[in-house]
Amino acid sequence: MQSRIELWKALIRHWTRMLIGHSYAHAARGVGPGFQPGELQDYYRNYSTKAKWKGAVDRSNFPLVQEPGGTPFHDPLTLVQKALGHWSCWLATSRREEKHYKQFLSLAGWIVRNQETQGSWKLPSMEKPCYTAPYSALTQGQAISVLVRAFSVTLEEVYLEAARGGLRFMLKPLQEGGTCRVTPEGLILEEYPQNRSNTVLNGWISALYGLYDFLLIADQADVRKALEASLEALAIHLPKYNVGYWSFYDTSGTLASPYYHCVHITQLEALGRTFPRYSNLFNQVRACFQNQMASSVCCARAFMVKVFQKVRRPPITLLLPAPTRKLNR
């Protein structure tokens, strides 16, 4: 009973910080200011705020997170996104700020050192029965985006080889413990691999950008084929994420929070700029989501439905920055 009470206290604090804009996990906004399709510059989303970590760190200054009442640990996705934040901040200074560059390479080094032999990064928070494996296409894709950028500025093969390993695992079918779902429509990249199909839209799109970023460094036929197959599947499934007054977070009927509805708008803007062949579809759905966001009626309805869903089905996984203090890990 005590642990359940602590969970709900943590959830309420987490949701409050998210609503007032103080949540680290929900800080990234808009397309990357230096994003240029066809160039390995800024990440497609603006992750600059991710460079500012306010939680606990270990002796090497790497962020530590924890589940409510749990033990602090390293979360690969948190470190990957912080690396993208430092990269964006470094570019914003015309590549002059040494601090952000060093932090970026330090985190890229952590990603290389902590990659499993099969090319994956294990997520301790996903070691739960509901998931087929503790791996995520989101983490794989964003780690690849970090690694190819590290290679682009250092030309050190260790980063490119790690990116290749990450790709191989990300494109491994779910039945083999990977994060890719092979369907007649094409390839679906799963943020939370489960036996039942339940695809998170924002995670799929970010994983897809891992494929795209890799191709800017190494134009491999198999990777290009996978990217095209995933784009084809996304084009078919995208309209299903429109509930009529708001966007779905996933294919199980979970409504997106206001934050993730905005993320969908940002992602569709970037996709429309990146892939001209599908730009009409991406821009059309984006315009629809923007009109929903501009409607007070749609916003009110979405808020009430989302509150009901949150109370009825609390999240399976909740990661929070560990309390601020230096820990010897």
N, C-alpha and C positions, 0 to 999 in steps of 0.2 A: 504493500500500500504506500509506504514512504517513497519508494522509487517512482511510483506513478504520480504522486503529488509533486515530486521534484521535477519530473518531466513536464507536467503541465505548467509549473512555474517558469521553467526555462522556455517553453513554447510561448507563453504570454509575453515574456521579456523580449524574445526573439521577434515576434510579430509586431510588438510596439516599436522596436528599433527599426524594423523594416518600414513601417508606416511613416515614421518621422524622418526617414532617410539616414539613419545612423548605423545601418547594418553593413558590415564589411562585405558580406556575401552578395548584397544587393546594391552595391555602389556604382558599378559600371553602367555608363549611360552613353548612348549614341554610337554612331560609326566612328572608328578610329580617325582622329583629325588628319593624320598623314597617310591614310589608307589610299593606295593606288592600285587598282586591278592590273594584273600583269607584272607587278613589281613586288619584290620582297621588302616592303617598307613597314609601315605601321600595321598592326593586327586589324582585322576587319571590324572589331568592336573596340571601343575606347576603354581600355583597362588601366588607364593611368592612375586612378585612385587605388588600385590594388597594390601599388608600391608602398602604401602607407599602412603598415601592420601595427595594430595596437594591442595585440594579445601577447602571450608568453612566447619566448624564444629559447632555443637551446644554446649551448656554449658557442656554437658556430653561427648564431644569429638566424637560424632557420625557424620559421613559425611552427608553433605547436597548437593543435586543436584538441577538443575532447567532446565526447557525447555527455549529456547531463549526468553528473555523478561519476563519470568515468575517469580513466587515466589519460593524461596528455600523450599525444602521439603525432607523428608526421603524417600529414595527408597529402599525397602526391598532387591532387588537383589544386589544393591551396597554393602549393609551392610553384606549380606550373603557371597559375594565373598571376601570381606575384611577379614571376619572371617576365611575363608579357607586360605587366604594369611598368616595370623598370625599363623595358625596351622602349615602350611608348614615351616615357619621360626622357629617356636619353635622346630619342629622335627629336623631341620637342626643343631640345637645347642645341639642335644642329650637330648632334653627336659630340658635344664638347664636355658634358658633365660626366666626369670620370666615375663619380660615386654610383650613378645608376648603371653605367656600363659594367663595373666590377660586380655589382649586386646581380645583374643579369647573368653574367658568366658564372658566378658562384652558384646560382640556382640551377643553371644549365648543367653544371658539373654534378650537382646532387642528383639530377634527373638521370644522368648517365650512370652514376655509381649505383643507383637504386633500381635500375632496370633488371627485371628477371631474365634468365637465360632465354626464355621463349619470347622475349620482346615486350613483356607486359609490365605494368605498374599496379601492384595490388593495392586495393582500397580497403583498409581494415574495417571501415564503417559498413562495407557491403558483404562482410562475412556473415550473412544471414540466410536462413533457409529459403526465403522468398526469391532470392537471386540464384541464377544458374551458376554464377561464378563471381568472385569479388573483383570484377574488372568492368571498365566503362569505356565505351567508344569516345565519350567526351574527353576523358583524361588522355586516352591514347592520341586523339586528334590534336588536342591543344599541346601536348608534350612534343609531338612532331613539329608543330608550328614554332615552338621554342627552339628545338634542336636544329632545324634548317636555318633559322636566323643566326644561331651561334656559329654554325658552319660558314655562313655567308660572310661573317666578319673575321673569323679566325682561320678558315680553310683547314681546320683540324678534322681529319677523317673520322675520329671517334664520334663526333656529333652526327655525321651523316650515316654512319653505320647504325647508331642507336635509333635514328629516325627510320631507317629501313626495317629494323627489327620491330619497332612500334607499329609500322604499317602492316607487316606480315601478321602480327597478332590481331590487330584491329579488324583485318579482313578475314580472319578465321571464323567459320560458321559457329553459331551458338551451340550446335550439337557437339562441337569439338572443344567447347570451353571458351570460345572467342566472343566477339561483340557484334558480329555481322549476321543479319537475318537475310537469307536468300529467298526471294519471292518471285513469282512470275512477272511482277511489275519491275523488278530490279533489286538493288541492294539497299537494305535499311540498316542504318548504324544505330545501335541501341545504347543509350546512356545507362539504362538499368536492365541488363539482360535478364529475362524471365521466360519461363516456359510458355506462358500465354503472351500473345503479342500486345505490347503496351508501349508504344514508341513516344518518347518525349521529344517534342518538336525542336526546342532550342538546342538540346544535346546533339540531335542528329545533324543540324546545320553546322554547329561548331566542329563536329567530327569531320564533316564533309570538307571544311576549310583546311583540315590537316592534309587531306589528299591534294587539295588545290595548291597549298603552300609547298608541299614536297615537289610537285611538278614544276614549280618555278626554279628549282635547283637541279633536279634530275628528271628529264622527260622519259619516264619508263612506260612502255606500252601497257603493261598490266595495271599500273596505277591509273593511267588515263582511262582505261576501259572501266575500272571500278568507279571512278568519278562519274563517268557518263551514266553508268548503270544506276548510281545513287541519285543523280539528278533526275533521271527519268522516273524513278520511283517517287521522289519528292514531288515532282510535278503532278503525278496522279493522286497522291495522298493529301496534298496541301489543302484543297478545298474542304476536306473532311474536318480540318481543325477550326473551321468557321461555324460557330453555333448559331449565328444569325444576329446576335447582339454583342458577342464577345468572341475571344479565341479560346480554344481548348489547350491546356498544357500538354496533354497526352491523348492517346487514343482510347483510354478507358472511360472518358467522360469527365475527367478532372478539369475544372475551369482554371484558366490561367489567373494568377494574381495580377493586380495592376502593374506590378513591376515586370512580370514575364510577358504581359500583353505588350508593354513598351519594347521589351527585348525582341519580340516577334516582329514588330514594326521596323526596328533597327536592322534586324537580320534580313528582312525582305528588301530593304533599301540596298543593303550591301550586295545581296544576291542579284538584284536587278542590274546593278552596275557591273557585276563580275561576269555574269553569264547572259549575254545579249539574246541568245536563242530563246531563253525562257523569260525575258524581261517583261513581256506583256502580262504574263500570269503573275509573276512576283509583284509587279507594280499594282496590278488590279487588286490583289488580296491585301497588299499593304494599305492602299487607299481605303479599302473597306474597314480594316482594323482602325485606321486613323479616324474615320467618321464615327466609329463606335466609341472611341476614346473621347471624341469631342461632344458626344451626346450625354447629357446629365442623366437621362432616363436609362440608357445602356449602362452607364457607370454605376448607378444606384442598384440596378438589377444584378449586375455582375458582382458587386460587393456583397449583397445579401446572400447570393447563392454560394459565393466563395467562403463566407463565414460559416454557413451551414455545413459545407463540405469539410472545412478544416476541423470543426468540432466533431463531426460524425466520424471522420477518418483522419486522425492525426498522422503526420509524416512518420514513416518507418525509421528514417534516419535523420538525425538533427546534429549537425556539427557546429560548435561554437568556438571562438578563440579561447584558448586556455587562459585562466586568470593571469594577469600581468605580473610576471616575476621570472627571474633567470632560473632555469632548471638545468641540472647536470645530466644531460642525455647525450 
